[in-house]
Amino acid sequence: MKSKRMRGFASDNNSGIHPEVIKAIAKVNNGHVIGYGDDKYTHKAIKKIKRHFGKDIDVYFTFNGTGSNILSLKILTDSFHSIICAETSHIYVDECGAPEKFTGCKLLPVKTSNGKLTVDAIKYHMHGFDFEHHSQPKVISITQATEMGTVYTPQEIKKITDYAHKNDMFVHMDGARLSNAAISLNKSFKEITTSVNIDALSFGLTKNGAMNAEAVIFFDKEISKNCKYFRKQSAQLGSKMRFMSVQFETLLSNNLWKQYAVKANAMAKLLEEKVADIDEIKVTQNVESNGVFAIVPPEIIPKLQKEYFFYMWDESRSEVRWMTSFDTTENDIEEFVKLIKTYLK
């Protein structure tokens, strides 16, 4: 659906690229460098990432978030394993079966009201070990921030990783919106990944001002020793990698990533505040990152979408999802809420 406004609330994937990123890409577009990641720009970007996550990590750049997820999960599993995830998770809902196709594993969804897994909820799938007729649970995959806009605290993550490791399992984190989660928690990247014993991270900056800045990070190099081969097989090895890696170098320098995530989160909170006094609108989730979920009278949704496009989340109860981005403005929020009030008259 084509909307009339320059910016909508459908997805932070719909936003543009920050000018600083465009400048950085143009700056490295000079002459020839070695392809496939053996260039000074990629080496520099990896050093920058290690400053944020720790010096002993292993980093592999990829083209997109789905690529990061399937590569991470492939490294952590064999085909007879299963992967436990939230029923709302991107790997279960929005990746067209790619995780199952690429890994051969079974995805085991967990019902959740807020997108967050707990140890108690995970236990439902913790059976059939050492029984050849059942897929063997091997990975718990969590999303930070979740698909519902909520955020795991470090303590909540640590409970899951402790439980997983006690049961000889791994924990994968889909960090497509890790920047938004870090800002929400006022924590560093390291404090919500390395320090709480995550095994593999799909780390994305595309939703935070980049063009195609995605990476897989492993926190134990022994686990990832064959990753370079699987990355090639999964068609995620970029030839002109300098243009991917320089985006990480740019956004992770001078706190640019923080500035953009702060803006996106703040705009979501502003939107929540503005609709809070509208009796016909009910916000359904805690607004902890850059997403607002709300029940909206169904008769006004198509009208609103023509002006500011956004997605339905749960049509059965008229629940929508409004996502804000680094380039969302206060005026965007003001005009959108004004339109809501106009259509409700």
NORNORZI-V741586 format. One record per residue. N is the residue number from 1. RES is the residue in one small letter. SS is DSSP state (hx for helix, st for strand, lp for the rest). NEAR is the number of other C-alpha atoms within 12 Angstrom. Layout:
N_RES_SS_NEAR / N_RES_SS_NEAR
This chain:
1_m_lp_16 / 2_k_lp_17 / 3_s_lp_18 / 4_k_lp_15 / 5_r_lp_21 / 6_m_lp_19 / 7_r_lp_34 / 8_g_lp_36 / 9_f_lp_41 / 10_a_lp_32 / 11_s_lp_31 / 12_d_lp_38 / 13_n_lp_30 / 14_n_lp_25 / 15_s_lp_27 / 16_g_lp_25 / 17_i_lp_28 / 18_h_lp_28 / 19_p_hx_20 / 20_e_hx_26 / 21_v_hx_33 / 22_i_hx_23 / 23_k_hx_18 / 24_a_hx_27 / 25_i_hx_30 / 26_a_hx_17 / 27_k_hx_17 / 28_v_lp_26 / 29_n_lp_18 / 30_n_lp_11 / 31_g_lp_10 / 32_h_lp_12 / 33_v_lp_19 / 34_i_lp_17 / 35_g_lp_19 / 36_y_lp_26 / 37_g_lp_29 / 38_d_lp_21 / 39_d_lp_23 / 40_k_hx_22 / 41_y_hx_31 / 42_t_hx_35 / 43_h_hx_25 / 44_k_hx_24 / 45_a_hx_33 / 46_i_hx_37 / 47_k_hx_25 / 48_k_hx_27 / 49_i_hx_38 / 50_k_hx_25 / 51_r_hx_20 / 52_h_hx_32 / 53_f_hx_31 / 54_g_lp_25 / 55_k_lp_20 / 56_d_lp_20 / 57_i_lp_32 / 58_d_st_32 / 59_v_st_41 / 60_y_st_49 / 61_f_st_49 / 62_t_st_44 / 63_f_lp_36 / 64_n_lp_35 / 65_g_hx_38 / 66_t_hx_37 / 67_g_hx_39 / 68_s_hx_46 / 69_n_hx_49 / 70_i_hx_46 / 71_l_hx_48 / 72_s_hx_51 / 73_l_hx_52 / 74_k_hx_40 / 75_i_hx_41 / 76_l_hx_41 / 77_t_lp_35 / 78_d_lp_21 / 79_s_lp_24 / 80_f_lp_25 / 81_h_st_33 / 82_s_st_35 / 83_i_st_45 / 84_i_st_45 / 85_c_st_44 / 86_a_st_36 / 87_e_lp_30 / 88_t_lp_31 / 89_s_lp_39 / 90_h_hx_36 / 91_i_hx_46 / 92_y_hx_33 / 93_v_hx_21 / 94_d_lp_16 / 95_e_lp_21 / 96_c_lp_14 / 97_g_lp_20 / 98_a_hx_27 / 99_p_hx_39 / 100_e_hx_29 / 101_k_hx_20 / 102_f_hx_30 / 103_t_hx_30 / 104_g_lp_23 / 105_c_lp_32 / 106_k_st_31 / 107_l_st_36 / 108_l_st_34 / 109_p_st_30 / 110_v_st_30 / 111_k_lp_23 / 112_t_lp_23 / 113_s_lp_20 / 114_n_lp_27 / 115_g_lp_30 / 116_k_lp_38 / 117_l_lp_41 / 118_t_lp_32 / 119_v_hx_27 / 120_d_hx_17 / 121_a_hx_23 / 122_i_hx_33 / 123_k_hx_23 / 124_y_hx_18 / 125_h_hx_28 / 126_m_lp_28 / 127_h_lp_20 / 128_g_lp_17 / 129_f_lp_19 / 130_d_lp_14 / 131_f_lp_12 / 132_e_lp_11 / 133_h_lp_11 / 134_h_lp_18 / 135_s_lp_27 / 136_q_st_30 / 137_p_st_39 / 138_k_st_41 / 139_v_st_43 / 140_i_st_52 / 141_s_st_50 / 142_i_st_53 / 143_t_st_47 / 144_q_lp_46 / 145_a_lp_42 / 146_t_lp_40 / 147_e_lp_45 / 148_m_lp_40 / 149_g_lp_41 / 150_t_lp_36 / 151_v_lp_40 / 152_y_lp_39 / 153_t_lp_29 / 154_p_hx_29 / 155_q_hx_19 / 156_e_hx_23 / 157_i_hx_35 / 158_k_hx_28 / 159_k_hx_24 / 160_i_hx_38 / 161_t_hx_36 / 162_d_hx_25 / 163_y_hx_27 / 164_a_hx_32 / 165_h_hx_22 / 166_k_hx_14 / 167_n_lp_22 / 168_d_lp_20 / 169_m_lp_30 / 170_f_st_38 / 171_v_st_44 / 172_h_st_46 / 173_m_st_51 / 174_d_st_46 / 175_g_st_45 / 176_a_lp_41 / 177_r_lp_51 / 178_l_hx_45 / 179_s_hx_46 / 180_n_hx_51 / 181_a_hx_41 / 182_a_hx_36 / 183_i_hx_32 / 184_s_hx_36 / 185_l_hx_26 / 186_n_lp_22 / 187_k_lp_22 / 188_s_lp_27 / 189_f_lp_36 / 190_k_hx_27 / 191_e_hx_26 / 192_i_hx_38 / 193_t_lp_43 / 194_t_hx_33 / 195_s_hx_22 / 196_v_hx_31 / 197_n_lp_34 / 198_i_lp_43 / 199_d_lp_44 / 200_a_st_47 / 201_l_st_49 / 202_s_st_46 / 203_f_st_45 / 204_g_st_48 / 205_l_lp_48 / 206_t_hx_40 / 207_k_hx_39 / 208_n_hx_48 / 209_g_lp_41 / 210_a_lp_44 / 211_m_lp_34 / 212_n_lp_38 / 213_a_lp_43 / 214_e_st_44 / 215_a_st_45 / 216_v_st_45 / 217_i_st_45 / 218_f_st_42 / 219_f_lp_35 / 220_d_lp_24 / 221_k_lp_20 / 222_e_lp_15 / 223_i_lp_22 / 224_s_lp_30 / 225_k_lp_19 / 226_n_lp_20 / 227_c_hx_33 / 228_k_hx_28 / 229_y_hx_17 / 230_f_hx_26 / 231_r_hx_32 / 232_k_hx_20 / 233_q_hx_17 / 234_s_lp_29 / 235_a_lp_21 / 236_q_lp_34 / 237_l_lp_31 / 238_g_lp_31 / 239_s_lp_22 / 240_k_lp_27 / 241_m_lp_37 / 242_r_hx_40 / 243_f_hx_39 / 244_m_hx_45 / 245_s_hx_46 / 246_v_hx_42 / 247_q_hx_45 / 248_f_hx_47 / 249_e_hx_36 / 250_t_hx_39 / 251_l_hx_40 / 252_l_lp_37 / 253_s_lp_23 / 254_n_lp_14 / 255_n_lp_19 / 256_l_hx_26 / 257_w_hx_39 / 258_k_hx_32 / 259_q_hx_25 / 260_y_hx_39 / 261_a_hx_42 / 262_v_hx_31 / 263_k_hx_29 / 264_a_hx_44 / 265_n_hx_43 / 266_a_hx_33 / 267_m_hx_35 / 268_a_hx_41 / 269_k_hx_31 / 270_l_hx_31 / 271_l_hx_40 / 272_e_hx_35 / 273_e_hx_21 / 274_k_hx_27 / 275_v_hx_31 / 276_a_lp_20 / 277_d_lp_15 / 278_i_lp_24 / 279_d_lp_17 / 280_e_lp_21 / 281_i_lp_29 / 282_k_st_25 / 283_v_st_31 / 284_t_lp_28 / 285_q_lp_30 / 286_n_lp_28 / 287_v_lp_37 / 288_e_lp_38 / 289_s_lp_45 / 290_n_lp_51 / 291_g_st_45 / 292_v_st_46 / 293_f_st_40 / 294_a_st_37 / 295_i_st_30 / 296_v_lp_35 / 297_p_lp_27 / 298_p_hx_24 / 299_e_hx_15 / 300_i_hx_23 / 301_i_hx_30 / 302_p_hx_23 / 303_k_hx_24 / 304_l_hx_36 / 305_q_hx_30 / 306_k_hx_23 / 307_e_hx_28 / 308_y_lp_32 / 309_f_lp_29 / 310_f_lp_35 / 311_y_st_27 / 312_m_st_28 / 313_w_st_26 / 314_d_st_18 / 315_e_hx_16 / 316_s_hx_12 / 317_r_hx_16 / 318_s_lp_25 / 319_e_st_26 / 320_v_st_35 / 321_r_st_38 / 322_w_st_49 / 323_m_st_47 / 324_t_lp_47 / 325_s_lp_45 / 326_f_lp_42 / 327_d_lp_38 / 328_t_lp_40 / 329_t_lp_26 / 330_e_hx_23 / 331_n_hx_18 / 332_d_hx_26 / 333_i_hx_33 / 334_e_hx_20 / 335_e_hx_23 / 336_f_hx_34 / 337_v_hx_28 / 338_k_hx_20 / 339_l_hx_23 / 340_i_hx_32 / 341_k_hx_22 / 342_t_hx_14 / 343_y_hx_22 / 344_l_hx_20 / 345_k_lp_12
